[in-house]
């Protein structure tokens, strides 16, 4: 019984890892057609949907090491998609702000991005998607306890 549970857990890990890799690769290829890398897209998407963000907090929100954020923000700033804005209340804080050019880009590409994500998960019923969300959250939250 114990060996069976271990084998099933190992199989679940492998299936989950392969599914994540397949989905991630498909979406990342699409993002690259927009002239962005996945991290640049993630930063723009965050600013597009959530508004100005302190540079120090972006990494945690898109699951990226803070050292890489400066590089990504620099590249997006060079492309004209975002700008740095000093916080008027605290000089230690700098915000990333999406520019009009960045908003226009996201207005253009985000509907296509949503459509492709919908296609990736279209093989699941609405109930199966809800169940998958519930189960994956349950796994994620249980792992955080360790």
C-alpha positions in Angstrom: 0.0 0.0 0.0 2.8 2.5 1.0 4.8 1.7 -2.1 1.7 2.2 -4.3 1.1 5.6 -2.7 4.7 6.6 -3.3 4.6 5.5 -6.9 1.3 7.4 -7.5 2.8 10.5 -6.0 5.9 10.2 -8.2 3.7 9.7 -11.2 1.6 12.8 -10.3 4.8 14.9 -10.0 6.0 13.8 -13.4 2.6 14.3 -15.1 2.3 17.8 -13.4 5.8 18.7 -14.4 5.3 17.7 -18.0 2.0 19.4 -18.3 3.4 22.6 -16.9 6.4 22.5 -19.3 4.1 21.8 -22.3 1.7 24.7 -21.5 4.5 27.0 -20.6 6.4 26.3 -23.8 3.3 26.9 -25.9 2.5 30.2 -24.2 6.1 31.4 -24.2 6.4 30.8 -28.0 3.3 33.0 -28.5 4.7 35.7 -26.2 7.9 35.8 -28.2 5.9 36.5 -31.4 5.0 39.8 -29.7 8.7 40.8 -29.5 8.8 40.2 -25.8 10.3 37.5 -23.6 8.1 35.9 -21.0 9.4 38.0 -18.1 8.9 41.2 -20.0 5.4 40.2 -20.8 4.8 39.3 -17.1 5.9 42.7 -16.0 3.8 44.5 -18.6 0.8 42.4 -17.8 1.2 43.2 -14.1 1.4 46.9 -14.7 -1.4 46.8 -17.3 -3.9 45.1 -14.9 -2.7 46.3 -11.5 -1.3 49.8 -12.2 2.0 51.3 -10.9 4.1 48.9 -8.9 7.1 49.5 -6.6 10.2 48.0 -8.4 11.1 46.2 -5.1 7.8 44.3 -5.2 7.5 43.2 -8.8 9.7 40.2 -8.5 7.6 38.7 -5.8 4.4 39.3 -7.8 5.6 37.6 -11.0 7.9 35.0 -9.3 11.2 36.4 -10.4 14.5 37.0 -8.6 14.7 40.7 -7.6 18.2 41.0 -9.3 16.6 40.2 -12.7 13.9 42.9 -12.3 16.3 45.8 -12.9 17.5 44.2 -16.1 13.9 43.6 -17.4 12.7 47.0 -16.4 15.7 48.6 -18.1 14.8 46.7 -21.4 11.2 47.6 -21.2 12.1 51.2 -20.5 14.4 51.2 -23.6 11.6 49.9 -25.7 9.3 52.7 -24.4 6.8 50.4 -22.7 7.3 51.6 -19.1 9.0 54.3 -17.1 10.3 54.7 -13.6 8.5 57.2 -11.4 9.9 58.4 -8.0 7.5 58.1 -5.1 6.8 61.6 -3.9 6.4 60.4 -0.3 9.4 58.1 0.0 12.5 58.8 -2.0 13.7 55.2 -1.4 10.8 53.9 -3.5 10.6 53.9 -7.3 7.5 52.8 -9.2 7.3 51.1 -12.6 4.6 52.7 -14.6 3.3 51.5 -18.0 3.5 54.1 -20.7 0.8 54.9 -23.3 2.9 52.9 -25.8 3.0 49.9 -23.4 -0.8 50.2 -22.9 -1.3 50.3 -26.7 0.8 47.2 -27.1 -1.1 45.3 -24.3 -4.5 46.5 -25.8 -3.4 44.9 -29.0 -1.8 41.6 -27.8 -3.7 40.7 -24.6 -6.9 39.6 -26.3 -4.9 37.2 -28.5 -3.0 36.0 -25.4 -6.3 35.3 -23.5 -7.6 33.4 -26.6 -4.6 31.2 -26.7 -4.8 30.4 -23.0 -8.5 29.6 -23.4 -7.5 27.2 -26.3 -4.9 25.5 -24.2 -7.5 24.7 -21.5 -10.5 24.2 -23.8 -10.1 20.4 -23.6 -11.4 20.6 -20.0 -15.0 21.3 -19.0 -15.8 24.3 -16.8 -16.2 21.9 -13.9 -12.8 20.2 -14.6 -11.1 23.6 -14.8 -12.6 24.6 -11.4 -11.5 21.2 -9.9 -8.0 21.6 -11.3 -7.7 25.1 -9.8 -8.9 23.8 -6.5 -6.6 20.8 -6.4 -3.5 22.8 -7.6 -4.1 25.5 -5.0 -4.5 22.7 -2.4 -1.1 21.3 -3.4 0.6 24.7 -3.5 -0.8 25.7 -0.1 0.2 22.4 1.5 3.8 22.7 0.3 4.1 26.2 1.8 3.6 24.7 5.2 7.0 22.8 5.1 
